[in-house]
Amino acid sequence: GSPDTTFFEQKDMKGKNPHTYYNAATLAYLGDAVWEMYLRRSHVGVPLNLANYRMKVQRDACAEAQSRCYEQLLSQKRLSRPEVDILKWGKDSRVTIPTKYQNTRGREVFLKATALEALVGYLRYLTDTK
């Protein structure tokens, strides 16, 4: 059979709560893929070998970098109320924290990264924002 392409279509929210469609961990999972694709596209402009591309993307896709981005987004106060709510929802989601993030600071970093990924997933798949 042919692949289901409806996955790539945006959901028509019609004012509904995003919780209706996905849980925060699922939005973060989708957002992680979107974030990495964005990073890959942004680094491809400069001629490098694939190992260097991978290194740059991994540096910018790590939880620490995403946590810093989370902090910047909140400090700039540019997000709408629903977007801030998605960040909070993502940060409060029940996800398995990898061993290297089990300490208190690491846990906070990982949860902020998860929140950012949830926001990216929300913006990509549940809104018209590009």
Rosetta constraint file for C-alpha pairs under 8 A:
AtomPair CA 5 CA 9 HARMONIC 7.37 0.50
AtomPair CA 8 CA 125 HARMONIC 7.72 0.50
AtomPair CA 9 CA 125 HARMONIC 7.36 0.50
AtomPair CA 10 CA 124 HARMONIC 7.66 0.50
AtomPair CA 10 CA 125 HARMONIC 4.97 0.50
AtomPair CA 10 CA 126 HARMONIC 5.71 0.50
AtomPair CA 10 CA 127 HARMONIC 6.96 0.50
AtomPair CA 10 CA 128 HARMONIC 7.64 0.50
AtomPair CA 11 CA 125 HARMONIC 6.57 0.50
AtomPair CA 11 CA 126 HARMONIC 5.40 0.50
AtomPair CA 11 CA 127 HARMONIC 7.53 0.50
AtomPair CA 12 CA 126 HARMONIC 7.22 0.50
AtomPair CA 12 CA 127 HARMONIC 7.92 0.50
AtomPair CA 13 CA 17 HARMONIC 7.49 0.50
AtomPair CA 13 CA 18 HARMONIC 7.46 0.50
AtomPair CA 13 CA 126 HARMONIC 6.64 0.50
AtomPair CA 13 CA 127 HARMONIC 7.43 0.50
AtomPair CA 16 CA 20 HARMONIC 7.08 0.50
AtomPair CA 18 CA 22 HARMONIC 6.67 0.50
AtomPair CA 18 CA 122 HARMONIC 7.68 0.50
AtomPair CA 18 CA 126 HARMONIC 7.21 0.50
AtomPair CA 19 CA 23 HARMONIC 5.84 0.50
AtomPair CA 19 CA 24 HARMONIC 7.66 0.50
AtomPair CA 22 CA 26 HARMONIC 5.97 0.50
AtomPair CA 22 CA 27 HARMONIC 6.30 0.50
AtomPair CA 23 CA 27 HARMONIC 6.44 0.50
AtomPair CA 24 CA 28 HARMONIC 6.12 0.50
AtomPair CA 24 CA 89 HARMONIC 6.44 0.50
AtomPair CA 24 CA 90 HARMONIC 5.07 0.50
AtomPair CA 24 CA 93 HARMONIC 5.79 0.50
AtomPair CA 24 CA 118 HARMONIC 5.97 0.50
AtomPair CA 25 CA 29 HARMONIC 6.15 0.50
AtomPair CA 25 CA 90 HARMONIC 6.93 0.50
AtomPair CA 25 CA 93 HARMONIC 6.22 0.50
AtomPair CA 25 CA 94 HARMONIC 7.12 0.50
AtomPair CA 25 CA 95 HARMONIC 6.46 0.50
AtomPair CA 25 CA 114 HARMONIC 7.61 0.50
AtomPair CA 25 CA 118 HARMONIC 7.01 0.50
AtomPair CA 26 CA 30 HARMONIC 6.31 0.50
AtomPair CA 26 CA 118 HARMONIC 7.65 0.50
AtomPair CA 27 CA 31 HARMONIC 5.89 0.50
AtomPair CA 27 CA 117 HARMONIC 7.07 0.50
AtomPair CA 27 CA 118 HARMONIC 4.61 0.50
AtomPair CA 27 CA 119 HARMONIC 7.46 0.50
AtomPair CA 27 CA 120 HARMONIC 7.85 0.50
AtomPair CA 27 CA 121 HARMONIC 4.84 0.50
AtomPair CA 27 CA 122 HARMONIC 6.20 0.50
AtomPair CA 28 CA 32 HARMONIC 5.90 0.50
AtomPair CA 28 CA 90 HARMONIC 7.20 0.50
AtomPair CA 28 CA 114 HARMONIC 5.72 0.50
AtomPair CA 28 CA 115 HARMONIC 6.92 0.50
AtomPair CA 28 CA 116 HARMONIC 7.48 0.50
AtomPair CA 28 CA 117 HARMONIC 4.35 0.50
AtomPair CA 28 CA 118 HARMONIC 3.73 0.50
AtomPair CA 28 CA 119 HARMONIC 7.31 0.50
AtomPair CA 28 CA 120 HARMONIC 7.48 0.50
AtomPair CA 28 CA 121 HARMONIC 5.99 0.50
AtomPair CA 29 CA 33 HARMONIC 6.81 0.50
AtomPair CA 29 CA 117 HARMONIC 7.08 0.50
AtomPair CA 29 CA 118 HARMONIC 7.36 0.50
AtomPair CA 29 CA 121 HARMONIC 7.56 0.50
AtomPair CA 30 CA 34 HARMONIC 6.47 0.50
AtomPair CA 30 CA 117 HARMONIC 7.50 0.50
AtomPair CA 30 CA 118 HARMONIC 7.58 0.50
AtomPair CA 30 CA 120 HARMONIC 7.99 0.50
AtomPair CA 30 CA 121 HARMONIC 5.19 0.50
AtomPair CA 31 CA 35 HARMONIC 5.91 0.50
AtomPair CA 31 CA 116 HARMONIC 7.89 0.50
AtomPair CA 31 CA 117 HARMONIC 4.39 0.50
AtomPair CA 31 CA 118 HARMONIC 5.62 0.50
AtomPair CA 31 CA 119 HARMONIC 7.03 0.50
AtomPair CA 31 CA 120 HARMONIC 4.71 0.50
AtomPair CA 31 CA 121 HARMONIC 3.68 0.50
AtomPair CA 31 CA 122 HARMONIC 7.38 0.50
AtomPair CA 31 CA 124 HARMONIC 7.61 0.50
AtomPair CA 32 CA 36 HARMONIC 6.18 0.50
AtomPair CA 32 CA 117 HARMONIC 5.25 0.50
AtomPair CA 32 CA 118 HARMONIC 7.96 0.50
AtomPair CA 32 CA 120 HARMONIC 7.69 0.50
AtomPair CA 32 CA 121 HARMONIC 7.48 0.50
AtomPair CA 33 CA 37 HARMONIC 6.16 0.50
AtomPair CA 34 CA 38 HARMONIC 6.11 0.50
AtomPair CA 34 CA 120 HARMONIC 7.11 0.50
AtomPair CA 34 CA 121 HARMONIC 7.08 0.50
AtomPair CA 34 CA 124 HARMONIC 7.69 0.50
AtomPair CA 35 CA 39 HARMONIC 6.25 0.50
AtomPair CA 35 CA 61 HARMONIC 7.34 0.50
AtomPair CA 35 CA 117 HARMONIC 7.22 0.50
AtomPair CA 35 CA 120 HARMONIC 7.02 0.50
AtomPair CA 36 CA 40 HARMONIC 6.06 0.50
AtomPair CA 36 CA 57 HARMONIC 7.06 0.50
AtomPair CA 36 CA 61 HARMONIC 6.33 0.50
AtomPair CA 37 CA 41 HARMONIC 6.16 0.50
AtomPair CA 38 CA 42 HARMONIC 6.15 0.50
AtomPair CA 39 CA 43 HARMONIC 6.20 0.50
AtomPair CA 39 CA 57 HARMONIC 5.86 0.50
AtomPair CA 39 CA 60 HARMONIC 7.34 0.50
AtomPair CA 39 CA 61 HARMONIC 7.54 0.50
AtomPair CA 40 CA 44 HARMONIC 6.25 0.50
AtomPair CA 40 CA 53 HARMONIC 7.37 0.50
AtomPair CA 40 CA 57 HARMONIC 6.18 0.50
AtomPair CA 41 CA 45 HARMONIC 7.55 0.50
AtomPair CA 43 CA 53 HARMONIC 6.57 0.50
AtomPair CA 43 CA 56 HARMONIC 7.44 0.50
AtomPair CA 43 CA 57 HARMONIC 7.44 0.50
AtomPair CA 44 CA 48 HARMONIC 7.73 0.50
AtomPair CA 44 CA 53 HARMONIC 7.14 0.50
AtomPair CA 48 CA 52 HARMONIC 6.01 0.50
AtomPair CA 48 CA 53 HARMONIC 6.41 0.50
AtomPair CA 49 CA 53 HARMONIC 6.47 0.50
AtomPair CA 50 CA 54 HARMONIC 6.09 0.50
AtomPair CA 51 CA 55 HARMONIC 6.17 0.50
AtomPair CA 52 CA 56 HARMONIC 6.21 0.50
AtomPair CA 53 CA 57 HARMONIC 6.19 0.50
AtomPair CA 54 CA 58 HARMONIC 6.01 0.50
AtomPair CA 55 CA 59 HARMONIC 6.14 0.50
AtomPair CA 56 CA 60 HARMONIC 6.37 0.50
AtomPair CA 57 CA 61 HARMONIC 5.81 0.50
AtomPair CA 58 CA 62 HARMONIC 5.94 0.50
AtomPair CA 59 CA 65 HARMONIC 7.33 0.50
AtomPair CA 60 CA 65 HARMONIC 5.56 0.50
AtomPair CA 60 CA 66 HARMONIC 7.37 0.50
AtomPair CA 61 CA 65 HARMONIC 6.37 0.50
AtomPair CA 61 CA 66 HARMONIC 6.48 0.50
AtomPair CA 62 CA 66 HARMONIC 6.33 0.50
AtomPair CA 63 CA 67 HARMONIC 5.87 0.50
AtomPair CA 63 CA 109 HARMONIC 6.36 0.50
AtomPair CA 63 CA 110 HARMONIC 5.59 0.50
AtomPair CA 63 CA 112 HARMONIC 7.91 0.50
AtomPair CA 63 CA 113 HARMONIC 5.15 0.50
AtomPair CA 63 CA 114 HARMONIC 7.99 0.50
AtomPair CA 64 CA 68 HARMONIC 6.33 0.50
AtomPair CA 64 CA 109 HARMONIC 6.11 0.50
AtomPair CA 64 CA 110 HARMONIC 7.49 0.50
AtomPair CA 64 CA 113 HARMONIC 7.29 0.50
AtomPair CA 65 CA 69 HARMONIC 6.35 0.50
AtomPair CA 65 CA 113 HARMONIC 7.93 0.50
AtomPair CA 66 CA 70 HARMONIC 6.18 0.50
AtomPair CA 66 CA 112 HARMONIC 7.26 0.50
AtomPair CA 66 CA 113 HARMONIC 4.80 0.50
AtomPair CA 66 CA 116 HARMONIC 6.63 0.50
AtomPair CA 67 CA 71 HARMONIC 6.36 0.50
AtomPair CA 67 CA 109 HARMONIC 5.48 0.50
AtomPair CA 67 CA 110 HARMONIC 7.17 0.50
AtomPair CA 67 CA 112 HARMONIC 4.99 0.50
AtomPair CA 67 CA 113 HARMONIC 4.72 0.50
AtomPair CA 67 CA 116 HARMONIC 7.44 0.50
AtomPair CA 68 CA 72 HARMONIC 6.25 0.50
AtomPair CA 69 CA 73 HARMONIC 6.14 0.50
AtomPair CA 69 CA 116 HARMONIC 7.63 0.50
AtomPair CA 70 CA 74 HARMONIC 6.39 0.50
AtomPair CA 70 CA 112 HARMONIC 6.24 0.50
AtomPair CA 70 CA 113 HARMONIC 6.96 0.50
AtomPair CA 70 CA 115 HARMONIC 7.57 0.50
AtomPair CA 70 CA 116 HARMONIC 5.72 0.50
AtomPair CA 71 CA 75 HARMONIC 6.09 0.50
AtomPair CA 72 CA 76 HARMONIC 6.05 0.50
AtomPair CA 73 CA 77 HARMONIC 6.64 0.50
AtomPair CA 73 CA 78 HARMONIC 6.94 0.50
AtomPair CA 73 CA 79 HARMONIC 7.11 0.50
AtomPair CA 74 CA 78 HARMONIC 7.50 0.50
AtomPair CA 74 CA 79 HARMONIC 7.32 0.50
AtomPair CA 74 CA 84 HARMONIC 7.78 0.50
AtomPair CA 79 CA 83 HARMONIC 5.71 0.50
AtomPair CA 79 CA 84 HARMONIC 6.14 0.50
AtomPair CA 80 CA 84 HARMONIC 6.30 0.50
AtomPair CA 81 CA 85 HARMONIC 6.16 0.50
AtomPair CA 82 CA 86 HARMONIC 6.22 0.50
AtomPair CA 83 CA 87 HARMONIC 6.37 0.50
AtomPair CA 83 CA 119 HARMONIC 6.75 0.50
AtomPair CA 84 CA 88 HARMONIC 6.32 0.50
AtomPair CA 85 CA 89 HARMONIC 6.03 0.50
AtomPair CA 86 CA 90 HARMONIC 5.95 0.50
AtomPair CA 86 CA 115 HARMONIC 7.40 0.50
AtomPair CA 86 CA 118 HARMONIC 6.94 0.50
AtomPair CA 86 CA 119 HARMONIC 5.84 0.50
AtomPair CA 86 CA 122 HARMONIC 7.70 0.50
AtomPair CA 87 CA 91 HARMONIC 6.08 0.50
AtomPair CA 87 CA 115 HARMONIC 4.79 0.50
AtomPair CA 87 CA 116 HARMONIC 6.29 0.50
AtomPair CA 87 CA 118 HARMONIC 6.86 0.50
AtomPair CA 87 CA 119 HARMONIC 5.87 0.50
AtomPair CA 88 CA 92 HARMONIC 6.13 0.50
AtomPair CA 88 CA 115 HARMONIC 6.78 0.50
AtomPair CA 89 CA 93 HARMONIC 6.13 0.50
AtomPair CA 89 CA 115 HARMONIC 7.17 0.50
AtomPair CA 90 CA 111 HARMONIC 7.54 0.50
AtomPair CA 90 CA 112 HARMONIC 7.92 0.50
AtomPair CA 90 CA 114 HARMONIC 6.05 0.50
AtomPair CA 90 CA 115 HARMONIC 3.96 0.50
AtomPair CA 90 CA 116 HARMONIC 7.38 0.50
AtomPair CA 90 CA 117 HARMONIC 7.88 0.50
AtomPair CA 90 CA 118 HARMONIC 5.47 0.50
AtomPair CA 90 CA 119 HARMONIC 7.44 0.50
AtomPair CA 91 CA 111 HARMONIC 4.95 0.50
AtomPair CA 91 CA 112 HARMONIC 5.64 0.50
AtomPair CA 91 CA 113 HARMONIC 7.97 0.50
AtomPair CA 91 CA 114 HARMONIC 6.21 0.50
AtomPair CA 91 CA 115 HARMONIC 4.52 0.50
AtomPair CA 92 CA 111 HARMONIC 7.45 0.50
AtomPair CA 92 CA 115 HARMONIC 7.97 0.50
AtomPair CA 97 CA 101 HARMONIC 6.29 0.50
AtomPair CA 97 CA 102 HARMONIC 6.43 0.50
AtomPair CA 97 CA 107 HARMONIC 6.80 0.50
AtomPair CA 97 CA 110 HARMONIC 7.16 0.50
AtomPair CA 98 CA 102 HARMONIC 6.62 0.50
AtomPair CA 100 CA 106 HARMONIC 7.28 0.50
AtomPair CA 101 CA 105 HARMONIC 7.60 0.50
AtomPair CA 101 CA 106 HARMONIC 4.06 0.50
AtomPair CA 101 CA 107 HARMONIC 5.08 0.50
AtomPair CA 101 CA 109 HARMONIC 7.70 0.50
AtomPair CA 101 CA 110 HARMONIC 6.59 0.50
AtomPair CA 102 CA 106 HARMONIC 5.97 0.50
AtomPair CA 102 CA 107 HARMONIC 5.56 0.50
AtomPair CA 103 CA 107 HARMONIC 5.95 0.50
AtomPair CA 104 CA 108 HARMONIC 6.42 0.50
AtomPair CA 105 CA 109 HARMONIC 6.28 0.50
AtomPair CA 106 CA 110 HARMONIC 6.09 0.50
AtomPair CA 107 CA 111 HARMONIC 6.12 0.50
AtomPair CA 108 CA 112 HARMONIC 6.16 0.50
AtomPair CA 109 CA 113 HARMONIC 6.25 0.50
AtomPair CA 110 CA 114 HARMONIC 6.16 0.50
AtomPair CA 111 CA 115 HARMONIC 6.09 0.50
AtomPair CA 112 CA 116 HARMONIC 6.26 0.50
AtomPair CA 113 CA 117 HARMONIC 6.24 0.50
AtomPair CA 114 CA 118 HARMONIC 6.13 0.50
AtomPair CA 115 CA 119 HARMONIC 6.29 0.50
AtomPair CA 116 CA 120 HARMONIC 6.25 0.50
AtomPair CA 117 CA 121 HARMONIC 6.10 0.50
AtomPair CA 118 CA 122 HARMONIC 6.05 0.50
AtomPair CA 119 CA 123 HARMONIC 6.04 0.50
AtomPair CA 120 CA 124 HARMONIC 6.03 0.50
AtomPair CA 121 CA 125 HARMONIC 5.85 0.50
AtomPair CA 121 CA 126 HARMONIC 7.60 0.50
AtomPair CA 122 CA 126 HARMONIC 5.05 0.50
AtomPair CA 122 CA 127 HARMONIC 6.73 0.50
AtomPair CA 123 CA 127 HARMONIC 5.23 0.50
AtomPair CA 123 CA 128 HARMONIC 7.24 0.50
AtomPair CA 123 CA 129 HARMONIC 5.70 0.50
AtomPair CA 123 CA 130 HARMONIC 7.05 0.50
AtomPair CA 124 CA 128 HARMONIC 7.44 0.50
AtomPair CA 124 CA 129 HARMONIC 6.69 0.50
AtomPair CA 124 CA 130 HARMONIC 6.38 0.50
